[in-house]
Amino acid sequence: MGTAVEGGRSGPRYVQIADEIVQQIRAGVLKPGDMVPSESELGERYGVSGGTIRKAMVEVRASGLVETRHGKGSIVKDRPPVRHRSSDRFRRSLRQGGRAAYLAESAQSGATAKVSVLSIGPMEAPADAAQRLGVPAGSQVLARRRLYFRNGTPVETATSYLPWDVVKEIPELFAENPGGGGIYARLEDHGHEFAEFVETLQARPATKGEASELLLSPGAPVVHLIREARTAEGLVVEVCDTLMAADQFVFEYRIPAVD
């Protein structure tokens, strides 16, 4: 058996193996939807240890060409990631057209999207959400928790926290389906005109529970995104706490170069 310390001009053996697998995907030898051979099959094929193959697969996953699901192995991706256009995704015209941001983005990428509502109801605001909403810690808020699917695979979880004083006048926000354009459209229907959305992103490894919910490998990269929806009056009327499978999204921002 070979080991990962073997090297040469092309680098360590695991890098060589990873490069070969990536080239097979790009050349169409491994097609979209195909399973990448198992670690034992690859180890036998290349005559190396399991540890070397595991390191090679880390490199392959980093290419963004495969997705690994716990208990299923690695699959060649059949579609490009959803392009998360943060500069455009909350345009009023989309809401007025009855399209929520995630569904619109998924459609543009050619993916089949589904949103499953996990829970809706009052709860005490977590400390961070309360601070962002400008309410005392422990204040009652409405929490809406969703799980987002792309081509049948869970790729994102999101929990929206909304101030009780705002939502108590908007019964649609307590419904599983708040109507065309989503909760932002209903908020605007009731006079809460949006001025801006502020997002904070952090990349990190998934916790065990997060990996299980999104069917990821333990420690797989995720993006933790927190968004504040701010009105023209300067109020934050929603804090959305989102966790995204990093390999399923590309983030795009448009940044003005002038004041």
C-alpha positions in Angstrom: 0.0 0.0 0.0 1.2 3.5 -0.7 0.8 6.4 1.6 0.0 10.1 1.5 3.7 11.0 2.0 4.6 9.7 -1.4 5.2 12.6 -3.7 6.9 13.8 -6.8 6.7 16.7 -9.2 2.9 16.5 -9.1 2.8 16.7 -5.3 1.7 14.1 -2.7 0.0 11.0 -3.9 -3.4 12.0 -2.5 -3.2 15.2 -4.6 -2.4 13.2 -7.7 -5.4 11.0 -7.0 -7.7 14.0 -6.4 -6.5 15.6 -9.6 -7.3 12.5 -11.6 -10.8 12.2 -10.1 -11.5 15.9 -10.8 -10.3 15.5 -14.4 -12.6 12.5 -14.8 -15.5 14.6 -13.8 -14.6 17.5 -16.0 -14.1 15.1 -19.0 -17.5 13.5 -18.4 -16.1 10.1 -17.5 -18.0 10.6 -14.2 -21.2 12.3 -15.2 -23.7 14.4 -13.2 -25.5 12.2 -10.8 -22.9 9.5 -10.8 -21.6 8.2 -7.6 -17.8 8.6 -7.0 -16.3 5.2 -6.3 -16.2 4.3 -2.6 -13.1 4.8 -0.5 -12.4 1.0 -0.6 -12.8 0.9 -4.4 -10.5 3.8 -4.9 -8.0 2.4 -2.4 -7.9 -0.9 -4.4 -7.7 0.9 -7.7 -4.8 3.2 -6.7 -3.1 0.8 -4.3 -3.0 3.2 -1.4 -4.3 3.3 2.2 -7.7 4.5 3.3 -6.2 7.5 4.9 -4.7 8.6 1.5 -8.0 8.2 -0.2 -9.8 10.2 2.5 -7.3 13.1 2.0 -7.8 12.9 -1.7 -11.6 13.1 -1.3 -11.2 16.2 0.8 -9.4 17.8 -2.2 -12.2 16.6 -4.6 -14.9 18.1 -2.4 -13.0 21.3 -2.2 -13.3 21.5 -6.1 -17.1 22.1 -5.7 -17.8 19.4 -8.3 -19.3 16.8 -5.9 -21.6 16.8 -3.0 -21.2 14.4 -0.1 -24.2 13.3 1.9 -23.8 11.4 5.1 -24.3 7.7 4.6 -24.6 8.0 0.8 -21.1 8.9 -0.4 -20.1 11.5 -2.9 -22.2 12.3 -6.0 -21.2 14.4 -9.0 -23.2 17.6 -9.0 -25.8 17.8 -11.7 -26.4 21.5 -11.6 -24.3 24.6 -10.7 -24.9 26.2 -7.2 -27.6 28.7 -6.7 -26.1 32.2 -7.3 -27.0 34.3 -4.3 -27.2 37.8 -5.8 -27.4 39.7 -2.5 -27.5 43.1 -4.4 -30.6 42.1 -6.3 -32.5 39.4 -4.5 -34.7 41.6 -2.4 -35.8 44.0 -5.2 -39.4 45.2 -4.6 -40.3 44.1 -8.2 -39.7 40.5 -7.3 -42.0 40.7 -4.3 -44.7 42.5 -6.3 -44.4 39.7 -8.8 -45.2 37.2 -6.1 -41.7 35.6 -6.0 -39.7 35.0 -2.8 -35.9 35.4 -3.2 -34.9 31.7 -2.8 -37.5 30.4 -5.2 -36.6 33.0 -7.8 -32.8 32.3 -7.5 -33.3 28.6 -7.7 -35.4 28.9 -10.8 -32.7 31.1 -12.5 -30.2 28.3 -11.8 -32.4 25.6 -13.3 -33.0 23.9 -9.9 -36.2 22.6 -8.4 -36.8 24.3 -5.1 -39.0 23.5 -2.2 -39.5 25.2 1.2 -40.7 23.2 4.2 -42.0 25.2 7.2 -40.8 23.5 10.3 -42.5 25.7 13.0 -44.3 29.0 13.4 -45.1 30.5 16.8 -44.2 32.8 19.6 -41.0 32.4 21.6 -38.5 34.4 23.7 -36.1 36.3 21.5 -32.5 34.9 21.5 -30.1 37.5 22.9 -28.5 38.3 19.5 -31.8 38.6 17.7 -33.3 40.8 20.5 -30.3 43.1 20.3 -30.6 43.4 16.5 -34.4 44.0 16.7 -33.9 46.6 19.4 -36.1 44.8 22.0 -35.3 43.6 25.5 -33.7 40.2 25.7 -36.4 37.6 26.3 -39.1 39.7 24.6 -41.8 37.7 22.8 -41.2 37.5 19.1 -42.7 35.5 16.3 -40.3 32.8 15.0 -40.7 31.2 11.6 -38.3 28.3 11.0 -37.9 26.8 7.5 -35.9 24.1 5.7 -35.0 24.8 2.1 -34.5 22.0 -0.5 -32.8 22.1 -3.9 -33.4 19.2 -6.2 -34.7 17.2 -3.2 -31.7 17.8 -1.0 -31.8 20.1 2.1 -29.4 22.9 1.6 -30.4 25.7 4.0 -32.2 26.3 7.3 -33.5 29.7 8.2 -35.3 31.2 11.3 -37.0 34.6 11.0 -37.5 36.5 14.2 -40.1 39.3 14.0 -41.2 41.8 16.7 -44.5 40.9 18.3 -45.8 44.5 18.1 -45.4 44.3 14.3 -46.7 40.8 13.6 -49.8 40.9 15.8 -51.5 43.1 13.3 -50.6 40.8 10.3 -52.4 37.5 10.5 -50.8 36.2 7.3 -47.4 36.0 9.1 -48.8 33.2 11.3 -49.8 31.1 8.3 -47.6 28.4 6.8 -47.9 30.2 3.4 -48.0 33.9 3.9 -48.8 34.5 0.2 -47.0 35.6 -2.9 -43.8 37.4 -2.3 -43.4 35.9 1.2 -43.2 37.7 4.5 -41.5 40.8 3.1 -44.4 41.4 0.8 -46.9 41.1 3.7 -44.9 43.5 5.8 -44.8 46.0 3.0 -48.6 45.5 2.5 -49.0 46.7 6.1 -46.9 49.9 5.7 -43.4 48.6 6.5 -41.5 49.9 3.5 -38.0 48.5 3.3 -35.0 50.8 2.9 -32.2 48.2 3.1 -31.2 44.7 4.1 -27.9 44.2 6.0 -26.2 40.8 5.9 -23.4 39.4 8.0 -21.7 36.1 6.8 -19.3 33.8 8.5 -17.9 30.5 7.1 -17.3 27.7 9.6 -17.5 23.9 10.0 -21.0 22.5 10.6 -21.8 21.3 14.1 -22.9 17.6 14.5 -26.6 18.7 14.7 -26.3 21.0 11.7 -24.6 18.4 9.6 -27.3 15.9 10.4 -30.1 18.3 9.5 -28.5 19.3 6.2 -27.3 15.7 5.5 -23.7 16.9 5.3 -20.5 15.1 6.3 -19.4 15.9 9.8 -17.4 19.2 9.8 -18.5 20.1 6.3 -18.3 23.9 5.5 -21.4 26.0 6.0 -22.1 29.7 5.7 -23.8 31.3 8.7 -25.7 34.3 7.4 -27.7 36.8 9.6 -29.8 39.4 7.8 -31.5 42.5 9.2 -34.5 43.9 7.3 -34.6 47.6 7.9 -37.5 50.0 7.1 -37.4 53.5 5.9 -38.2 54.6 9.5 -35.0 52.9 10.7 -36.8 49.9 12.4 -35.5 46.3 12.1 -38.7 44.3 11.5 -37.0 41.0 10.9 -33.8 39.2 11.8 -33.2 36.1 9.7 -30.7 33.5 11.0 -29.7 31.3 8.1 -27.3 28.3 7.8 -26.3 27.3 4.3 -24.4 24.3 2.9 -21.4 26.2 1.5 -21.0 24.0 -1.6 -24.6 24.8 -2.8 -24.3 28.6 -3.1 -22.2 31.2 -4.8 -22.4 34.7 -3.3 -22.4 37.8 -5.5 -22.4 41.4 -4.4 -22.6 44.6 -6.3 -20.7 47.4 -4.4 -21.0 51.0 -5.5 -17.7 52.8 -6.1 -19.1 56.3 -5.3 -20.8 57.8 -2.3 
